[in-house]
Amino acid sequence: MQASNPQAFSYCLLSLAKLKVSRQPSILNTLIDNSTAHLSAFSPWHLTNTCWACASMNFKPSTSWTKKFLAVTARLADGGKFTVNQLSSVIWSLAVIKRSGEALLASQQLQILVLLQAISAASSGQGLRQLGANGRSGLAWA
């Protein structure tokens, strides 16, 4: 299966999650790592499904995949491409994936803040844009 087809890739992972195939870390590592280069082509729906599937299988993707995923997701969320439900699912999935207690990097904190901002903007029409980049960065550090 090629990760260059985001729909097939995300549906395959969803199927694996529903079949509870979490005891195959080598297969999951290969699938997820091969998708890293293609994440920019994923739609919000496919990003959401992929992240949810990882969380549902208690699979923690590599740091490089997570960085790329967060960057692509934050860019699309900041552009208003995600629905509130998709963003909520991504936030839940990231919490499950990162539950080991390790701290997020500042850049990852800011990207998650962008996701939360997008949820706020989608639900109220406002968001945190009025803070500007420095204000959002400061809030992420808090």
C-alpha positions as CSV (number, residue, x, y, z in Angstrom):
1,M,0.0,0.0,0.0
2,Q,1.4,3.4,-0.9
3,A,0.9,6.4,1.3
4,S,0.8,8.6,-1.8
5,N,-2.9,7.7,-1.9
6,P,-4.1,9.4,1.3
7,Q,-7.6,8.0,1.1
8,A,-6.5,4.4,0.7
9,F,-3.8,4.9,3.4
10,S,-6.1,6.4,6.0
11,Y,-8.8,3.8,5.4
12,C,-6.3,1.0,5.6
13,L,-5.2,2.3,9.0
14,L,-8.8,2.7,10.1
15,S,-9.4,-0.9,9.2
16,L,-6.3,-2.1,11.0
17,A,-7.5,-0.1,14.1
18,K,-11.0,-1.6,13.9
19,L,-9.5,-5.1,13.6
20,K,-7.3,-4.3,16.6
21,V,-4.1,-5.1,14.8
22,S,-2.0,-3.1,17.4
23,R,0.3,-6.0,18.1
24,Q,2.2,-5.5,14.8
25,P,4.5,-2.6,15.5
26,S,6.9,-3.3,12.7
27,I,4.1,-3.2,10.1
28,L,2.7,0.0,11.6
29,N,6.2,1.6,11.8
30,T,6.8,0.9,8.2
31,L,3.3,2.2,7.1
32,I,3.5,5.3,9.1
33,D,7.1,6.2,8.4
34,N,6.5,5.7,4.6
35,S,3.6,8.2,4.8
36,T,5.7,11.0,6.3
37,A,6.8,12.4,2.9
38,H,3.2,12.4,1.6
39,L,1.4,14.0,4.6
40,S,1.2,17.4,2.8
41,A,-1.1,15.8,0.3
42,F,-3.5,14.5,3.0
43,S,-6.9,16.2,3.4
44,P,-8.1,17.1,6.9
45,W,-10.3,14.0,6.8
46,H,-7.4,11.7,6.0
47,L,-5.1,13.4,8.6
48,T,-7.9,12.9,11.2
49,N,-8.5,9.3,10.3
50,T,-4.7,8.5,10.4
51,C,-4.2,10.1,13.7
52,W,-7.3,8.5,15.2
53,A,-6.2,5.1,14.0
54,C,-2.8,5.5,15.6
55,A,-4.3,6.5,18.9
56,S,-6.9,3.6,18.7
57,M,-4.1,1.1,18.2
58,N,-2.0,2.7,21.0
59,F,0.7,3.2,18.4
60,K,3.1,6.1,18.9
61,P,4.5,7.3,15.6
62,S,8.1,8.4,15.2
63,T,9.1,11.9,16.2
64,S,9.7,12.9,12.5
65,W,6.2,11.7,11.5
66,T,4.7,13.6,14.5
67,K,6.5,16.8,13.6
68,K,5.4,16.6,10.0
69,F,1.8,15.7,11.0
70,L,1.6,18.6,13.4
71,A,3.0,21.1,10.9
72,V,0.6,20.0,8.1
73,T,-2.4,19.9,10.5
74,A,-1.6,23.3,12.0
75,R,-1.3,24.8,8.5
76,L,-4.6,23.4,7.4
77,A,-6.3,24.3,10.7
78,D,-5.0,27.8,10.5
79,G,-6.5,28.1,7.0
80,G,-9.9,27.0,8.3
81,K,-9.9,23.6,6.5
82,F,-10.8,21.4,9.5
83,T,-14.3,21.0,11.0
84,V,-14.7,21.3,14.7
85,N,-15.3,17.5,15.0
86,Q,-12.1,16.7,13.0
87,L,-10.1,19.0,15.2
88,S,-11.5,17.6,18.3
89,S,-10.7,14.1,17.1
90,V,-7.1,15.1,16.3
91,I,-6.6,16.7,19.7
92,W,-8.0,13.6,21.5
93,S,-5.8,11.4,19.3
94,L,-2.7,13.4,20.1
95,A,-3.4,13.3,23.8
96,V,-3.7,9.5,23.6
97,I,-0.5,9.2,21.5
98,K,1.5,11.5,23.8
99,R,0.2,10.1,27.1
100,S,3.6,8.8,28.1
101,G,4.2,12.1,29.9
102,E,7.0,13.4,27.8
103,A,6.9,17.1,27.2
104,L,6.0,18.6,23.8
105,L,8.5,20.8,22.1
106,A,7.6,24.5,22.1
107,S,7.0,24.4,18.3
108,Q,4.6,21.4,18.8
109,Q,2.8,23.3,21.6
110,L,2.3,26.2,19.3
111,Q,1.0,23.9,16.6
112,I,-1.5,22.4,19.0
113,L,-2.5,26.0,20.0
114,V,-3.3,26.7,16.4
115,L,-5.5,23.6,16.4
116,L,-7.3,24.9,19.5
117,Q,-7.6,28.3,17.9
118,A,-9.2,26.8,14.9
119,I,-11.7,25.0,17.0
120,S,-12.6,28.2,18.7
121,A,-12.8,30.1,15.4
122,A,-14.9,27.4,13.8
123,S,-17.4,27.4,16.7
124,S,-17.6,31.1,17.5
125,G,-16.3,32.8,14.4
126,Q,-13.5,34.5,16.3
127,G,-10.5,32.5,17.6
128,L,-7.3,33.8,19.0
129,R,-6.0,35.6,15.9
130,Q,-6.2,38.9,17.7
131,L,-3.2,37.8,19.9
132,G,-0.9,37.7,16.9
133,A,2.0,35.2,16.5
134,N,3.9,36.4,19.6
135,G,0.8,36.3,21.8
136,R,-0.1,32.8,20.7
137,S,3.5,31.7,21.3
138,G,3.4,33.2,24.8
139,L,0.1,31.5,25.5
140,A,1.6,28.2,24.3
141,W,4.5,28.6,26.7
142,A,2.0,29.2,29.6
